[in-house]
Amino acid sequence: MSKSTFKINAIKLGMELKYREFWIGDKKVSADGTALHPAILADTDLIEAKNLAEAEALATKEFPGRKLEISRIG
């Protein structure tokens, strides 16, 4: 079975609400006045895995304790 590429967004600890404000609420400044941009909110990486379950396991190992968004890109 060939591997697929998955994009991992690992939200930085304590930034979950600000991440949602930026990506879902389309805000550029948080309610507390923090300027929002992707680099302060999450780390992004690409992982090759056989399936989503394997990608989740690898991402959890790489970014322990973080909320993850995982999507297949190829």
Contacts in CASP RR format, 6 or more apart in sequence:
PFRMAT RR
TARGET T0000
AUTHOR 0000-0000-0000
METHOD contacts of the structure
MODEL  1
MSKSTFKINAIKLGMELKYREFWIGDKKVSADGTALHPAILADTDLIEAK
NLAEAEALATKEFPGRKLEISRIG
1 50 0 8 1.000
3 48 0 8 1.000
3 49 0 8 1.000
3 50 0 8 1.000
4 48 0 8 1.000
4 49 0 8 1.000
4 50 0 8 1.000
4 51 0 8 1.000
4 55 0 8 1.000
4 72 0 8 1.000
4 73 0 8 1.000
4 74 0 8 1.000
5 46 0 8 1.000
5 47 0 8 1.000
5 48 0 8 1.000
5 72 0 8 1.000
5 73 0 8 1.000
5 74 0 8 1.000
6 46 0 8 1.000
6 47 0 8 1.000
6 48 0 8 1.000
6 49 0 8 1.000
6 52 0 8 1.000
6 55 0 8 1.000
6 59 0 8 1.000
6 70 0 8 1.000
6 71 0 8 1.000
6 72 0 8 1.000
6 73 0 8 1.000
7 44 0 8 1.000
7 45 0 8 1.000
7 46 0 8 1.000
7 70 0 8 1.000
7 71 0 8 1.000
7 72 0 8 1.000
7 73 0 8 1.000
8 44 0 8 1.000
8 45 0 8 1.000
8 46 0 8 1.000
8 47 0 8 1.000
8 55 0 8 1.000
8 59 0 8 1.000
8 62 0 8 1.000
8 63 0 8 1.000
8 68 0 8 1.000
8 69 0 8 1.000
8 70 0 8 1.000
9 42 0 8 1.000
9 43 0 8 1.000
9 44 0 8 1.000
9 68 0 8 1.000
9 69 0 8 1.000
9 70 0 8 1.000
10 42 0 8 1.000
10 43 0 8 1.000
10 44 0 8 1.000
10 45 0 8 1.000
10 59 0 8 1.000
10 62 0 8 1.000
10 63 0 8 1.000
10 66 0 8 1.000
10 67 0 8 1.000
10 68 0 8 1.000
11 19 0 8 1.000
11 41 0 8 1.000
11 42 0 8 1.000
11 66 0 8 1.000
11 67 0 8 1.000
11 68 0 8 1.000
11 69 0 8 1.000
12 40 0 8 1.000
12 41 0 8 1.000
12 42 0 8 1.000
12 43 0 8 1.000
12 66 0 8 1.000
13 65 0 8 1.000
13 66 0 8 1.000
15 40 0 8 1.000
15 41 0 8 1.000
15 42 0 8 1.000
16 67 0 8 1.000
17 30 0 8 1.000
18 30 0 8 1.000
18 34 0 8 1.000
18 36 0 8 1.000
18 40 0 8 1.000
18 41 0 8 1.000
19 41 0 8 1.000
19 42 0 8 1.000
21 27 0 8 1.000
21 30 0 8 1.000
21 31 0 8 1.000
21 36 0 8 1.000
22 28 0 8 1.000
22 30 0 8 1.000
22 36 0 8 1.000
22 37 0 8 1.000
22 38 0 8 1.000
22 41 0 8 1.000
27 36 0 8 1.000
28 35 0 8 1.000
28 36 0 8 1.000
29 35 0 8 1.000
29 36 0 8 1.000
30 36 0 8 1.000
34 40 0 8 1.000
38 44 0 8 1.000
42 69 0 8 1.000
43 63 0 8 1.000
45 59 0 8 1.000
45 62 0 8 1.000
46 73 0 8 1.000
47 55 0 8 1.000
47 58 0 8 1.000
47 59 0 8 1.000
47 62 0 8 1.000
49 55 0 8 1.000
49 58 0 8 1.000
52 70 0 8 1.000
52 72 0 8 1.000
55 70 0 8 1.000
55 72 0 8 1.000
56 68 0 8 1.000
56 70 0 8 1.000
59 68 0 8 1.000
59 70 0 8 1.000
60 68 0 8 1.000
END
